[in-house]
Amino acid sequence: MGGTAAVIPALLPALAARYEGEIEGVLPAVPALFTGLVIGIVAGGWLGRRADRDLLVSIASGVQAAGLIIIAAAPGPPALLIGAAISGAGFGLAEVVGTASARRASESGSPKLLTRLMAGLAASAMVTPVVVLIATEWGWPGAAAIVVALVHLASVPYRRAAPARDNPFEPTVLHDPLTRVAATVTGRKGGLVLLAAAVFCYVGAETILAGWSAAAVVATTSAPASIAALGTSAFWLLMVAGRMLGARILTRPGAALPLLVVASVVMFGALLVTTTVDDEGGIPVLVAVALAVLAAAPCYGILLGLAVDQVDAERAAPVASVVITVGAVGGAALPAIASFASCLPSEQGELLTRKNRANE
């Protein structure tokens, strides 16, 4: 999963150069990835109660591999979008199955376990752009997608999980402060609604940070595409650091909600700073973005863990499916809006330039 999440955004600058187009032409691969994610998540919620967990993990790995192979062979942006959507579908299925398994296996609450698991995902994602760098220098960027696809294919034939044990950890409907507040205002299901809304906004923001990590290096430093791929490695390095720090803080009872609030405020403030720096901000912009990524790192595991802890283990898969779906919609919608908005200034500037030339 970490390889899939990292290889697509890391490849975008190199693929844009390969297609002899602008970077804006391949940025829609990010919302396409999350559109596929929605399909995989919905399928995971339905299949999670009807199929063997190991079989679902194998299917998820195979689907991700198929999408990555399509990306490697894509002759242009349309095929790239198709491959990204298929990869996202496999990723979504794997995420639902993994989240439900974490709820069943956790003995002290899901936020801490999921944060640790996602730190491992971030670690594998951190290494992937190095493969992109090597493949780009060799003249075939798509080879990086093939490498990740081979890792997925290697895991398809094997059964990997021991039978899940009963989880003694009780649902936190009456104990979690966030749920108590929401239940007072909106009823028992209010906590899940509030968490789902937070996941929508968070995943959209994280997707922009991750999906544009390599492109941001190009935009702010004019680095070549092969070096820009390391921007995605830097993103995932910060995610590893933030999630490991978050997991350490979460060992303290009742730390989930305060950590979530503080991290969200820091992330918002850092991103706000980037809007006050001009287009040639360069290093200051990258520093502010890095701080935002570091703060954002533990938030998803906390939000998702709090959500599945509201129900018993048997209902974890459908609940995880719903909440992750809402997040995936945010991951598809907010970057698409941002991509559209980012095109407007350049188009307007081009029109102004044409008018000025005509007047001259």
MIZA-48638 format. One record per residue (C-alpha): x, y, z. Coordinates in pm, 1 decimal, decimal comma. Layout:
N
        u        v        w
        X        Y        Z
...
***
This chain:
360
        u        v        w
      0,0      0,0      0,0
    282,0    237,5     79,3
    439,1    173,2   -260,2
    111,3    237,7   -440,4
     48,7    557,3   -246,4
    395,1    694,7   -320,4
    482,3    579,4   -670,5
    197,0    755,9   -851,0
    258,5   1112,1   -724,1
    635,8   1061,2   -746,6
    605,1    964,5  -1112,7
    394,0   1262,9  -1219,9
    675,7   1506,8  -1313,5
    864,4   1235,6  -1504,0
    550,8   1120,4  -1684,1
    462,0   1477,6  -1777,9
    806,2   1511,2  -1937,7
    764,6   1173,8  -2109,1
    430,3   1281,6  -2254,7
    584,9   1615,7  -2352,5
    313,8   1807,5  -2171,7
    267,6   2035,2  -1872,9
    252,0   1899,3  -1517,5
   -112,8   2011,6  -1497,9
   -198,6   1747,6  -1758,5
   -109,8   1458,7  -1524,9
   -224,7   1604,5  -1190,8
   -578,9   1459,7  -1242,9
   -421,5   1118,3  -1174,7
   -445,9   1203,8   -804,8
   -826,6   1249,0   -795,7
   -853,2    947,4  -1029,2
   -663,8    743,9   -771,2
   -913,5    844,6   -505,5
  -1211,0    786,6   -730,4
  -1093,7    427,7   -763,8
  -1037,8    425,6   -391,0
  -1406,9    493,1   -333,2
  -1498,9    192,1   -547,1
  -1255,9    -33,5   -360,2
  -1376,0     86,5    -22,4
  -1741,9     30,0   -103,7
  -1656,0   -317,8   -229,8
  -1452,6   -383,5     84,5
  -1741,1   -292,3    314,7
  -1969,9   -534,0    131,7
  -1719,3   -815,2     88,2
  -1575,9   -782,9    440,0
  -1872,7   -969,0    585,2
  -1896,6  -1228,7    307,1
  -1546,2  -1336,6    203,6
  -1230,9  -1470,6    363,7
  -1000,8  -1194,9    482,2
   -687,4  -1349,4    329,2
   -862,3  -1383,7     -6,6
   -958,4  -1016,4      1,4
   -599,6   -911,9     75,4
   -478,4  -1120,4   -220,5
   -740,5   -965,5   -449,0
   -644,7   -617,4   -329,7
   -277,7   -684,3   -405,4
   -359,0   -820,3   -750,9
   -577,0   -522,5   -842,2
   -309,0   -275,1   -731,1
    -51,5   -463,2   -939,2
   -275,4   -451,6  -1247,1
   -325,0    -76,5  -1216,0
     46,4    -12,4  -1173,7
    131,1   -219,8  -1480,6
   -115,1    -10,2  -1682,3
     54,8    306,0  -1553,7
    397,0    173,3  -1654,5
    276,2    105,6  -2009,0
     53,6    415,4  -2040,9
    125,7    608,0  -2363,0
    -50,5    921,5  -2238,6
   -263,4   1082,6  -1966,5
   -589,3    889,7  -2042,1
   -428,1    550,1  -1979,2
   -250,9    696,0  -1676,4
   -585,2    796,1  -1525,8
   -728,0    448,3  -1584,8
   -429,2    284,2  -1419,0
   -447,2    523,4  -1124,4
   -817,5    449,4  -1073,8
   -759,0     70,8  -1080,1
   -469,4    102,6   -836,1
   -690,4    309,0   -608,4
   -960,2     41,6   -611,8
   -713,0   -220,0   -489,9
   -577,6     20,3   -229,3
   -927,2     92,5    -97,8
  -1011,6   -274,9    -59,2
   -685,6   -336,7    127,3
   -747,2    -39,3    356,7
  -1092,7   -155,9    463,8
   -976,6   -510,6    532,5
   -672,2   -385,5    721,4
   -870,9   -141,4    933,3
  -1128,6   -404,6   1029,5
   -849,0   -645,4   1119,0
   -685,5   -380,6   1338,9
  -1013,5   -327,3   1526,2
  -1036,1   -701,4   1593,7
   -672,7   -734,6   1698,9
   -638,5   -424,1   1916,3
   -653,5   -470,6   2290,9
   -602,9   -109,6   2396,2
   -786,6     89,2   2130,0
   -752,1    119,0   1755,8
   -600,9    470,5   1719,4
   -261,3    367,2   1855,6
   -242,2     43,4   1655,2
   -356,9    207,5   1331,4
   -111,2    493,8   1378,7
    171,9    243,4   1415,0
     59,0     44,0   1112,4
     37,3    362,0    905,9
    388,1    453,9   1015,7
    498,7    128,1    854,1
    302,5    217,3    541,1
    471,5    557,2    534,9
    814,2    395,0    571,7
    761,8    180,5    261,4
    624,1    482,1     76,1
    934,6    679,6    170,5
   1163,5    435,3    -10,7
    956,1    415,9   -330,0
   1051,8    755,2   -481,7
   1416,6    647,3   -472,5
   1314,4    370,9   -713,5
   1142,6    638,1   -924,7
   1464,9    841,3   -927,4
   1669,4    543,8  -1046,5
   1411,1    443,3  -1309,0
   1391,2    800,1  -1440,1
   1768,2    826,3  -1469,5
   1762,6    500,1  -1668,9
   1514,7    652,2  -1910,7
   1203,0    448,4  -1822,9
   1011,2    603,0  -1530,0
    739,6    337,3  -1558,0
    986,4     73,2  -1437,9
    929,2    206,6  -1084,8
    560,5    116,1  -1111,3
    660,6   -231,3  -1234,4
    882,1   -283,4   -927,5
    595,4   -198,9   -691,9
    358,8   -418,8   -895,9
    596,9   -713,9   -857,1
    591,1   -670,5   -479,2
    210,9   -688,3   -486,0
    212,0   -991,9   -713,8
    454,0  -1173,1   -484,6
    200,7  -1150,7   -201,5
   -104,6  -1266,8   -397,7
    -77,4  -1648,7   -368,8
    -15,9  -1676,6      5,4
   -237,2  -1702,4    309,2
    -92,5  -1473,8    569,7
   -317,1  -1423,5    871,9
   -384,6  -1633,0   1177,3
   -750,8  -1664,3   1281,9
   -861,9  -1343,3   1447,2
   -910,5  -1362,8   1820,2
  -1191,7  -1203,9   2010,0
  -1112,9   -848,0   2103,0
  -1177,4   -762,7   2467,9
  -1159,0   -390,7   2400,2
  -1507,5   -246,2   2442,9
  -1662,2     12,0   2208,8
  -1589,2    363,5   2334,5
  -1933,8    512,3   2280,1
  -1960,3    628,5   2641,4
  -1592,7    692,0   2712,5
  -1444,5    894,8   2431,2
  -1482,7   1272,0   2495,5
  -1543,6   1350,9   2128,8
  -1826,3   1097,4   2113,5
  -1982,4   1222,9   2438,5
  -1997,9   1579,7   2306,8
  -2137,4   1471,9   1970,4
  -2388,0   1236,1   2131,7
  -2515,4   1518,7   2350,7
  -2580,0   1736,7   2046,5
  -2677,6   1491,6   1774,6
  -2746,4   1157,4   1940,9
  -2549,4    834,1   1961,9
  -2450,3    834,3   1593,7
  -2329,4   1192,0   1611,5
  -1975,1   1084,8   1693,0
  -1945,6    885,4   1372,7
  -2096,0   1168,8   1168,2
  -1853,4   1419,6   1316,6
  -1558,6   1186,7   1263,2
  -1663,0   1120,0    903,1
  -1679,8   1493,7    831,8
  -1333,8   1540,5    982,4
  -1198,7   1252,4    772,0
  -1345,4   1413,8    455,8
  -1155,1   1737,2    516,7
   -838,3   1570,1    639,7
   -797,7   1321,9    354,2
   -856,7   1597,6    100,6
   -581,9   1808,3    256,2
   -339,2   1517,8    291,0
   -402,5   1411,1    -67,4
   -307,0   1753,6   -195,3
     10,6   1747,3     14,0
    101,6   1394,6   -100,0
    -12,3   1416,5   -460,4
    163,7   1746,0   -523,0
    475,6   1668,7   -319,0
    696,9   1612,3   -623,4
    526,5   1883,0   -828,7
    580,1   2133,4   -545,7
    955,7   2079,2   -561,4
    951,2   2153,9   -934,7
    737,2   2464,5   -884,7
    943,6   2613,3   -601,3
   1298,1   2511,7   -692,1
   1292,6   2433,6  -1068,0
   1456,2   2097,3   -994,5
   1458,7   1830,7  -1270,7
   1185,8   1565,6  -1265,1
   1418,6   1290,4  -1140,6
   1522,2   1495,5   -835,6
   1170,0   1624,0   -776,9
   1057,4   1266,5   -709,5
   1251,5   1289,7   -384,9
    993,4   1543,6   -272,3
    758,3   1249,3   -227,3
   1024,6   1069,0    -22,7
   1053,1   1376,4    196,9
    676,2   1379,2    239,3
    670,9   1018,3    355,8
    976,7   1066,4    577,9
    786,5   1338,8    759,5
    481,7   1112,3    777,1
    691,1    837,4    938,8
    831,3   1083,0   1193,7
    491,2   1234,3   1271,5
    316,9    899,5   1305,7
    585,9    748,4   1526,9
    573,9   1055,8   1747,9
    195,1   1034,7   1751,5
    202,7    665,1   1845,9
    431,9    748,7   2136,0
    199,7   1021,5   2260,8
   -101,5    790,8   2224,0
     38,9    555,5   2487,6
   -100,6    802,3   2739,9
   -468,2    751,0   2829,3
   -703,7   1007,0   2677,7
   -436,4   1156,3   2452,2
   -614,5   1092,9   2120,5
   -845,9   1394,3   2115,8
   -595,8   1657,0   2245,9
   -334,4   1535,1   1996,9
   -588,1   1553,6   1714,8
   -683,7   1912,4   1802,8
   -325,9   2037,6   1839,7
   -209,7   1867,0   1519,9
   -502,3   2008,4   1322,6
   -436,1   2363,1   1442,1
    -65,7   2341,4   1356,4
   -142,9   2195,3   1013,6
   -395,0   2470,5    937,2
   -157,2   2743,2   1052,9
    131,8   2609,8    844,0
    -79,8   2586,2    530,7
   -210,9   2936,4    594,6
    147,9   3061,8    595,1
    201,0   2921,1    244,2
    -79,1   3141,7    112,7
     96,2   3455,2    240,3
    425,0   3384,7     59,5
    465,1   3495,4   -301,2
    522,9   3256,8   -591,0
    899,6   3282,5   -549,2
    887,3   3188,0   -182,0
   1095,6   2877,2   -249,0
   1243,6   2733,4     69,1
   1003,4   2910,6    312,8
    709,7   2753,0    130,6
    866,0   2407,3    148,9
    940,6   2451,7    522,2
    580,1   2549,8    593,2
    451,5   2254,8    391,4
    690,7   2022,2    578,4
    554,6   2142,9    912,5
    199,5   2085,9    788,5
    284,0   1730,0    683,6
    450,2   1654,2   1016,7
    142,4   1776,0   1203,9
    -97,6   1594,7    972,3
     77,1   1258,5   1003,8
   -101,5   1106,5   1306,2
   -446,5   1251,0   1235,9
   -583,5    985,9   1001,5
   -500,7    693,6   1227,5
   -661,5    872,5   1521,2
   -978,4    962,0   1330,6
  -1020,3    616,7   1180,0
   -937,3    443,5   1506,7
  -1190,8    650,0   1699,8
  -1453,3    566,5   1439,2
  -1413,9    188,1   1449,4
  -1387,8    194,2   1827,9
  -1746,9    318,3   1841,8
  -1874,8    -26,3   1736,5
  -1799,5   -390,7   1810,4
  -1547,3   -584,7   1603,1
  -1812,0   -753,5   1386,5
  -1935,5   -417,0   1258,1
  -1588,7   -269,3   1210,1
  -1565,7   -349,3    836,9
  -1888,4   -174,9    726,9
  -1824,0    122,4    956,7
  -1466,4    151,3    831,5
  -1598,9    130,0    475,6
  -1838,8    419,8    527,2
  -1587,8    645,8    702,6
  -1305,2    568,8    458,6
  -1544,2    625,6    167,6
  -1625,9    971,4    297,9
  -1252,7   1036,8    326,9
  -1191,4    910,0    -25,7
  -1459,1   1142,0   -160,2
  -1273,1   1425,9      8,6
   -949,6   1293,4   -140,5
  -1102,9   1302,7   -487,6
  -1305,0   1624,0   -457,2
  -1070,8   1866,1   -282,3
   -763,4   1800,6   -502,6
   -984,2   1822,8   -812,7
  -1110,3   2162,4   -695,1
   -754,9   2269,6   -614,3
   -630,9   2151,9   -956,4
   -904,1   2350,5  -1127,8
   -834,1   2657,6   -918,7
   -458,9   2634,5   -982,1
   -519,4   2646,9  -1356,3
   -720,7   2967,9  -1341,6
   -441,5   3216,1  -1265,0
   -216,9   3081,7  -1543,9
   -500,4   3091,1  -1795,8
   -592,9   3442,2  -1694,6
   -229,4   3544,6  -1714,9
   -200,8   3402,3  -2065,4
   -507,0   3594,4  -2174,6
   -363,0   3914,5  -2030,5
    -35,6   3852,1  -2207,1
   -215,7   3805,4  -2540,7
   -411,9   4128,5  -2489,2
    -94,7   4319,6  -2405,4
     77,1   4186,8  -2715,7
   -225,7   4280,6  -2927,2
   -225,1   4631,7  -2785,8
    143,9   4667,9  -2865,8
***
